[in-house]
């Protein structure tokens, strides 16, 4: 079992006061799931258009407000 005190085990999809962009964290969390679904790789966060980044930030805020994963 992973040590919960290890910062490397933090759930990147959850809003964290130290995390400057929860949208990016959610995107990267979901990006890792693509590998297990045999899906093509998604572009890096830095390459996404601003409107797409804003959409991910809105999803992260919605997820944080509802408490769902």
C-alpha positions as CSV (number, residue, x, y, z in Angstrom):
1,X,0.0,0.0,0.0
2,X,1.3,3.5,-0.9
3,X,2.4,5.7,2.0
4,X,-0.2,8.6,2.2
5,X,2.4,10.8,3.7
6,X,4.4,10.7,0.5
7,X,3.7,13.8,-1.5
8,X,4.2,11.7,-4.7
9,X,1.0,9.9,-3.8
10,X,-1.2,12.9,-3.8
11,X,-4.2,12.8,-6.1
12,X,-3.5,15.4,-8.8
13,X,-7.2,15.6,-9.6
14,X,-8.0,17.1,-6.3
15,X,-7.7,20.9,-5.8
16,X,-4.6,21.6,-3.7
17,X,-3.7,25.0,-2.3
18,X,-0.2,24.5,-3.6
19,X,-1.4,23.6,-7.0
20,X,-1.5,26.7,-9.2
21,X,-3.8,25.2,-11.8
22,X,-6.4,22.6,-10.9
23,X,-7.4,22.3,-14.5
24,X,-3.9,21.2,-15.5
25,X,-3.9,18.7,-12.6
26,X,-7.2,17.2,-13.8
27,X,-6.1,17.1,-17.4
28,X,-2.9,15.3,-16.5
29,X,-4.8,12.8,-14.3
30,X,-7.1,12.0,-17.1
31,X,-4.2,11.9,-19.6
32,X,-2.8,9.0,-17.7
33,X,-6.0,7.1,-18.1
34,X,-5.7,7.2,-21.9
35,X,-2.8,4.8,-21.9
36,X,-4.9,2.1,-20.2
37,X,-7.7,2.5,-22.7
38,X,-5.4,2.1,-25.8
39,X,-6.2,5.7,-26.8
40,X,-3.8,7.9,-28.7
41,X,-1.8,10.3,-26.7
42,X,-3.3,13.7,-25.9
43,X,-1.2,16.9,-26.5
44,X,0.7,18.3,-23.6
45,X,-1.1,21.0,-21.5
46,X,1.2,23.7,-22.8
47,X,0.1,23.0,-26.4
48,X,-3.7,23.3,-25.7
49,X,-5.5,26.4,-26.8
50,X,-6.6,28.8,-24.0
51,X,-10.3,28.1,-24.5
52,X,-9.6,24.3,-23.9
53,X,-7.6,25.1,-20.8
54,X,-10.4,27.2,-19.5
55,X,-12.8,24.3,-20.1
56,X,-10.6,21.9,-18.1
57,X,-10.4,24.5,-15.3
58,X,-14.2,24.7,-15.2
59,X,-14.4,20.9,-15.1
60,X,-11.9,20.8,-12.2
61,X,-14.0,23.4,-10.3
62,X,-17.2,21.4,-10.9
63,X,-15.5,18.2,-9.8
64,X,-14.2,20.0,-6.7
65,X,-17.6,21.4,-5.8
66,X,-19.4,18.1,-6.2
67,X,-16.6,16.1,-4.5
68,X,-16.7,13.4,-7.2
69,X,-13.8,11.9,-9.1
